[in-house]
Amino acid sequence: MDEPWERCLPGQGEEIRRGALKLDGLAEELRDIQRSLVSVDENAWRSPAGRQFEQCVQQGARTLASCLESLALSVQARREVAAAAEEEAWAWN
């Protein structure tokens, strides 16, 4: 158990780790796409397909940002629960 809250919420740590790894993978894919966008001819982006692709990439970036924000809030909430549980445990001892 790496985090104290894992004692309070068994099994949640692995779920968070899997989610974080998945998000890291998506972030890397998005960075690869962004790098490839830089090297593409500007005229290609003016085409309907280019604009549609750019919109897809932007939507992916927004989705990824939302997932990362949710994950961060989840981790913070679990840490607060763990801290409260530890305080309560100390109070009983």
N, C-alpha and C positions, 0 to 999 in steps of 0.2 A: 504494500500500500504506500503510494508515494504522497498522497495528500491526506490530511487529517479528515476531511469530509467523507473520504471513502469508507471510514469506519461507521459513519452515520448513514450513508447511502450506499450500501454494498452493491457492486456491479455497475454503478453509475460512472466510475472512473474510466472503465474500458470503453463504454459508450461514448464518452466525451473524447477520449483519445482517437477512436475510430472516426468520429466526426471531424476532429481537427486534422487528421491525416487526409481525409477526403477533401476537406476545404483547402489544405495545402496543395494537393494535386490539382484542384480546379484553379487555384491562384497561379500555379506554374503554367498551366495551359493558357490562361488568360495572358500572362506575361509573354509567352511564346507568340500568341496571336498579335499582341501589341507590337512586339519586335518585328514581326513580318509585315505589319501594316506600315511601319516606317519605311520599309524598303520598296513598297509598291509604288508604281507610277501614279502620280496625282490624277491623271485622266481616268484611270480605272475607278477611282472613287466617285467620279461624277456620273457614272452609269447607274441605272436603276439597281442592278445586282450589287454594285459596290456600296450604294447607300443602304440597301437592305442588309448586307453583311455587316456594315458598320453599326446599324441599329441592333443587330443580334449581339454583337460584341459589347455594345454599351449596356444592353439588357443583362447580359451575363455578368458584367462588372457590378451592376446594381444588385443583382441577386446574390452574388458572392459577398458584397459588402453587407447586405442584410443578414446573411448567414453568419458571417464573422461577428457582427454586432450581437446577434442572438446567442451565439456561443459564448461570447465574453460575458453577457448578462447572466447566462446560466451558470457559468463558472463562478462569477461573483456571488450569486445567490447561494450556491452550494457552499462556498467558503463561509458566508455569513451564517448559514445554518450550522455548519461544523463548529464555528467559533462559539455560537450560542450553546450548542450541545456540550462543548468542552467546558464552558463556564458553568453550566448547570452541573456537569459531572464533578467539577472542583467544589462546587457549593455543597454537594451531597457528601463529599469526603471530608 
